[in-house]
C-alpha cells in the first residue's frame, strides 16, 4: 500500500495549526488575576460544539487563500506553516483582539475620587429648574424604587424641562440589568414608560474611566438607542460580569451578556463629546448654586451649555 494514502491532505496539513485561532472567536481573552481556581473547558463539554456558519465561512476563506499561497510559492508556504506551529498562542490572542478591543485586558482605572455622596443618587434642578441633574453613584437593590419616587416628584412640572444631565462619573453596579431599569425610567422607552409620564427631552450622560458595570450599560443604552449622548472620558470597558475558564494553556475570560442586552458589546464606550471629567463639583456646591465654570467642572459645564444652546435653537424654530 502506498504510504502517501495515509498522509494528511495538504488542506488538512496547513489548516491544523490555524484551527485553534478560530475555535474561541466568541471568547474574551483576558489574563486571569492570580489565585483564582478555574474550571477547565474540557470539564464542561466532552466534545466541541458544532461549528457555526460564520466560523465555517471564515475557515473556508482562510483555506482558499492558503491554497493559493501553497500553489504559487511552496517554499514560502512551508515557512508560514512553521511560524504558525511555533506561534499558535500569539496568533490566537492577536486574532481575538482583532475581533474586538473589549477582549483586551482592561487597564487599571484610577482610584475613584472621594465623594460627599452618602446615597445611591442625588437629584436636583439647575438653571432655574430648567435642567434636571441626576448623579448616580451605585445601583443597590432599593435604588430603583427611590429613583422612581424622586422622578415622579420632579418631572411633572408646569415649567418645560430643557433636558436631563445624568452624571455617571465613578459609578458602578454589579447587575447590568439595573442599568436597563434606570434607562427605562429616564427614556420612557422601556417597560416603565407609563409609570412616569413626561415629555421626552435630550439626555446627556457624563462618564469617566471609572464608569463601569450597570452605569456603563446605562450610558451605552442611551447612545445605542439615540435617546441621549455621552460627554466626558472613555468608560472602564467592563459593562458585563465575566467568568473565567481554562482551555489548554490559555485562560479565557468570557463576558456574561443577558439576552435583553444582546445588542450591546462588552467594550468601552468613547463619548460622542470629549471633555475633561475632572475636577467635579460636589452636590453641596451645586445646591448652593456655586458658579459652574471650566475650572470647577468642565464636563458638567459642557453638558449644561449644550442643553441650553439646543433649547435656544428649538425656540427659534418654534417661532
C-alpha positions as CSV (number, residue, x, y, z in Angstrom):
1,X,0.0,0.0,0.0
2,X,1.2,3.5,-0.9
3,X,2.2,5.3,2.3
4,X,1.1,8.5,0.8
5,X,-2.6,7.5,1.2
6,X,-2.2,7.7,5.0
7,X,-0.8,11.2,4.9
8,X,-2.9,14.2,5.7
9,X,-4.3,16.1,2.7
10,X,-2.5,19.4,2.0
11,X,-5.6,21.3,3.1
12,X,-5.7,19.5,6.5
13,X,-2.0,19.9,7.0
14,X,-1.9,23.7,6.6
15,X,-5.3,24.3,8.4
16,X,-4.5,22.3,11.5
17,X,-2.2,24.9,13.0
18,X,-4.8,27.6,12.4
19,X,-7.8,25.8,13.9
20,X,-7.0,27.0,17.5
21,X,-7.0,30.5,16.2
22,X,-10.7,30.3,15.3
23,X,-12.1,28.0,18.0
24,X,-12.5,30.7,20.5
25,X,-13.9,33.6,18.4
26,X,-16.7,34.5,20.9
27,X,-14.4,34.3,23.9
28,X,-12.7,37.3,25.6
29,X,-9.0,36.7,26.1
30,X,-8.0,38.3,29.3
31,X,-5.3,37.4,31.8
32,X,-6.6,36.0,35.0
33,X,-5.9,37.6,38.3
34,X,-3.7,35.4,40.4
35,X,-5.1,32.9,42.8
36,X,-8.3,32.1,41.0
37,X,-9.3,28.5,40.6
38,X,-10.8,27.9,37.2
39,X,-12.9,25.1,35.6
40,X,-11.3,23.6,32.6
41,X,-13.1,24.0,29.3
42,X,-12.9,20.2,28.9
43,X,-14.9,19.7,32.1
44,X,-17.9,21.5,30.7
45,X,-18.2,19.7,27.4
46,X,-16.9,16.3,26.3
47,X,-17.0,17.3,22.7
48,X,-16.6,20.6,21.0
49,X,-19.7,22.4,19.9
50,X,-20.7,22.3,16.2
51,X,-19.2,25.0,14.0
52,X,-21.3,27.9,13.3
53,X,-21.9,29.1,9.7
54,X,-19.8,32.2,10.3
55,X,-16.9,30.0,11.6
56,X,-17.2,27.7,8.6
57,X,-17.1,30.6,6.2
58,X,-14.1,32.1,7.9
59,X,-12.2,28.8,7.8
60,X,-13.2,28.4,4.2
61,X,-11.8,31.8,3.3
62,X,-8.5,31.1,5.0
63,X,-8.3,27.7,3.2
64,X,-8.8,29.3,-0.2
65,X,-6.1,31.9,0.5
66,X,-3.6,29.4,1.9
67,X,-4.2,27.1,-1.0
68,X,-3.3,29.9,-3.4
69,X,-0.1,30.6,-1.4
70,X,0.9,27.0,-1.4
71,X,0.3,26.6,-5.1
72,X,2.3,29.7,-6.2
73,X,5.1,29.6,-3.6
74,X,5.5,26.2,-1.8
75,X,8.7,27.2,0.0
76,X,7.2,30.4,1.3
77,X,4.1,28.4,2.4
78,X,6.3,26.0,4.4
79,X,7.9,29.0,6.2
80,X,4.4,30.2,7.1
81,X,3.4,26.8,8.3
82,X,6.5,26.6,10.6
83,X,5.7,30.0,12.0
84,X,2.1,29.0,12.7
85,X,3.2,26.0,14.6
86,X,5.6,28.0,16.8
87,X,3.4,31.0,17.4
88,X,-0.1,29.5,17.8
89,X,-0.7,31.1,21.2
90,X,0.3,34.6,20.0
91,X,-1.9,34.2,16.8
92,X,-4.9,33.2,18.9
93,X,-4.5,36.2,21.1
94,X,-3.9,38.5,18.1
95,X,-7.0,37.2,16.3
96,X,-9.3,37.6,19.3
97,X,-8.1,41.2,19.9
98,X,-8.7,41.9,16.2
99,X,-12.3,40.9,16.7
100,X,-13.0,43.5,19.4
101,X,-10.9,45.8,21.6
102,X,-13.1,44.7,24.5
103,X,-11.2,41.4,24.6
104,X,-8.0,43.1,25.7
105,X,-7.0,43.3,29.3
106,X,-8.8,46.3,30.8
107,X,-6.3,49.0,32.0
108,X,-6.2,49.7,35.7
109,X,-8.5,52.5,36.4
110,X,-7.6,55.5,38.5
111,X,-8.7,55.3,42.1
112,X,-12.2,56.7,42.4
113,X,-12.4,60.2,43.8
114,X,-13.7,60.6,47.3
115,X,-17.3,61.8,47.0
116,X,-19.6,63.5,49.5
117,X,-22.5,61.4,48.3
118,X,-23.9,59.2,51.0
119,X,-26.9,57.9,49.0
120,X,-27.0,56.0,45.7
121,X,-28.2,59.1,43.8
122,X,-28.8,62.8,44.0
123,X,-31.4,64.7,42.0
124,X,-31.8,68.4,41.7
125,X,-32.8,71.2,39.3
126,X,-30.3,73.5,37.7
127,X,-30.6,76.7,35.7
128,X,-33.9,78.0,37.2
129,X,-35.2,74.4,37.3
130,X,-34.8,74.1,33.5
131,X,-32.4,71.2,33.7
132,X,-32.8,68.0,35.7
133,X,-29.4,66.9,37.1
134,X,-29.2,63.2,38.3
135,X,-26.0,62.0,39.8
136,X,-25.8,58.2,40.3
137,X,-23.0,56.6,42.5
138,X,-24.2,53.0,42.8
139,X,-27.1,50.6,42.0
140,X,-28.2,48.9,45.3
141,X,-31.4,46.9,45.3
142,X,-33.5,49.7,46.7
143,X,-32.2,52.3,44.3
144,X,-34.8,51.9,41.5
145,X,-37.8,52.4,43.9
146,X,-36.3,55.5,45.4
147,X,-35.4,56.9,42.0
148,X,-38.9,56.3,40.6
149,X,-40.4,58.2,43.5
150,X,-38.0,61.1,43.1
151,X,-38.7,61.3,39.3
152,X,-42.4,61.4,39.9
153,X,-41.9,64.4,42.2
154,X,-39.6,66.3,39.9
155,X,-40.6,65.6,36.3
156,X,-44.3,66.6,36.1
157,X,-43.9,70.4,36.4
158,X,-45.6,73.3,34.6
159,X,-42.3,74.7,33.6
160,X,-40.9,72.9,30.5
161,X,-37.8,70.8,31.0
162,X,-34.9,71.7,28.8
163,X,-33.1,68.4,29.3
164,X,-31.6,65.8,31.7
165,X,-27.9,65.6,32.7
166,X,-27.0,62.1,34.0
167,X,-23.7,62.1,35.9
168,X,-22.2,58.6,35.9
169,X,-18.6,59.5,36.8
170,X,-17.2,56.9,39.2
171,X,-20.5,55.0,39.1
172,X,-20.6,51.2,39.0
173,X,-23.0,48.3,39.6
174,X,-22.8,44.5,39.6
175,X,-26.0,43.7,37.8
176,X,-26.1,45.0,34.2
177,X,-29.9,44.8,34.1
178,X,-30.0,47.6,36.7
179,X,-28.7,49.9,34.0
180,X,-31.6,48.8,31.8
181,X,-34.1,49.6,34.6
182,X,-32.9,53.2,35.0
183,X,-32.8,53.7,31.3
184,X,-36.4,52.7,31.1
185,X,-37.3,55.3,33.8
186,X,-35.5,58.1,32.1
187,X,-36.1,57.5,28.4
188,X,-39.8,56.4,28.5
189,X,-38.6,53.6,26.2
190,X,-38.8,50.5,28.4
191,X,-41.4,48.6,30.4
192,X,-41.9,51.5,32.9
193,X,-42.7,54.2,30.3
194,X,-46.3,54.7,31.6
195,X,-45.3,55.0,35.3
196,X,-43.5,58.4,34.9
197,X,-45.2,60.2,32.0
198,X,-43.1,63.1,30.8
199,X,-42.3,64.8,27.5
200,X,-39.1,63.3,26.0
201,X,-36.2,65.7,26.4
202,X,-32.5,65.4,25.5
203,X,-30.4,63.3,27.9
204,X,-26.6,63.9,28.3
205,X,-24.6,61.4,30.3
206,X,-21.2,62.3,31.8
207,X,-18.7,59.4,32.0
208,X,-15.1,58.8,33.0
209,X,-12.6,56.0,33.3
210,X,-14.3,54.6,36.4
211,X,-17.8,54.3,34.8
212,X,-18.4,50.6,34.7
213,X,-21.0,47.8,35.2
214,X,-24.6,48.9,35.3
215,X,-23.6,52.6,34.9
216,X,-21.7,51.7,31.7
217,X,-24.7,49.8,30.4
218,X,-26.9,52.8,31.1
219,X,-24.6,55.1,29.1
220,X,-24.4,52.5,26.2
221,X,-28.2,52.2,26.0
222,X,-28.6,56.0,25.8
223,X,-26.2,56.2,22.8
224,X,-27.3,53.0,21.2
225,X,-31.0,54.0,21.2
226,X,-30.2,57.6,20.4
227,X,-32.1,58.8,23.4
228,X,-29.0,60.6,24.6
229,X,-25.3,61.4,24.1
230,X,-22.3,60.9,26.3
231,X,-19.9,63.6,27.4
232,X,-16.6,63.2,29.2
233,X,-14.0,60.4,29.0
234,X,-13.8,56.8,27.8
235,X,-15.5,54.4,30.2
236,X,-13.8,51.5,32.1
237,X,-14.8,48.8,29.5
238,X,-16.3,46.3,32.0
239,X,-20.1,46.6,31.4
240,X,-20.7,42.9,32.0
241,X,-19.5,40.4,34.7
242,X,-17.1,37.8,33.4
243,X,-16.4,34.2,34.1
244,X,-13.0,32.6,33.6
245,X,-12.2,29.2,32.1
246,X,-9.0,27.4,31.0
247,X,-8.7,26.0,27.6
248,X,-5.4,24.2,27.1
249,X,-2.6,26.6,28.1
250,X,-4.8,29.7,27.8
251,X,-7.1,31.5,30.2
252,X,-10.2,33.0,28.8
253,X,-12.5,35.5,30.5
254,X,-15.9,35.4,29.0
255,X,-18.4,38.3,29.3
256,X,-21.8,37.2,30.5
257,X,-24.3,39.2,28.4
258,X,-28.0,38.9,29.2
259,X,-30.3,38.3,26.2
260,X,-32.1,41.6,26.9
261,X,-28.8,43.4,26.3
262,X,-27.7,41.3,23.3
263,X,-27.2,44.4,21.1
264,X,-24.5,45.9,23.4
265,X,-20.9,45.0,23.0
266,X,-18.6,44.4,26.0
267,X,-16.1,47.1,25.1
268,X,-15.5,50.5,26.5
269,X,-17.6,53.5,25.4
270,X,-16.0,56.5,23.9
271,X,-18.2,59.6,24.5
272,X,-19.6,61.4,21.5
273,X,-18.4,64.7,23.0
274,X,-14.9,64.7,24.7
275,X,-14.4,66.7,27.8
276,X,-12.2,66.6,30.9
277,X,-14.1,64.6,33.6
278,X,-12.2,66.2,36.5
279,X,-12.5,68.3,38.5
280,X,-16.1,67.6,39.6
281,X,-18.3,69.9,41.6
282,X,-19.8,68.5,44.8
283,X,-23.5,68.1,45.3
284,X,-23.3,70.7,48.1
285,X,-21.8,73.3,45.8
286,X,-24.4,72.6,43.1
287,X,-27.2,73.0,45.7
288,X,-25.6,76.3,46.8
289,X,-25.6,77.4,43.2
290,X,-21.9,77.9,43.1
291,X,-20.6,79.2,39.7
292,X,-20.3,76.4,37.1
293,X,-17.1,77.1,35.2
294,X,-14.4,75.5,33.1
295,X,-12.3,75.3,36.2
296,X,-14.9,73.9,38.6
297,X,-16.4,71.2,36.4
298,X,-15.6,71.3,32.6
299,X,-17.7,68.2,31.7
300,X,-20.8,69.4,33.6
301,X,-20.5,72.9,32.2
302,X,-20.2,71.5,28.6
303,X,-23.3,69.4,29.2
304,X,-25.3,72.4,30.5
305,X,-24.2,74.7,27.7
306,X,-25.2,72.1,25.1
307,X,-28.7,71.7,26.5
308,X,-29.2,75.5,26.8
309,X,-27.9,76.0,23.2
310,X,-30.2,73.3,21.9
311,X,-33.2,74.8,23.7
312,X,-32.4,78.2,22.2
313,X,-32.4,76.7,18.7
314,X,-35.7,74.9,19.3
315,X,-37.3,78.1,20.5
316,X,-36.2,79.9,17.3
317,X,-37.6,77.1,15.2
318,X,-40.9,77.3,17.0
319,X,-41.2,81.0,16.1
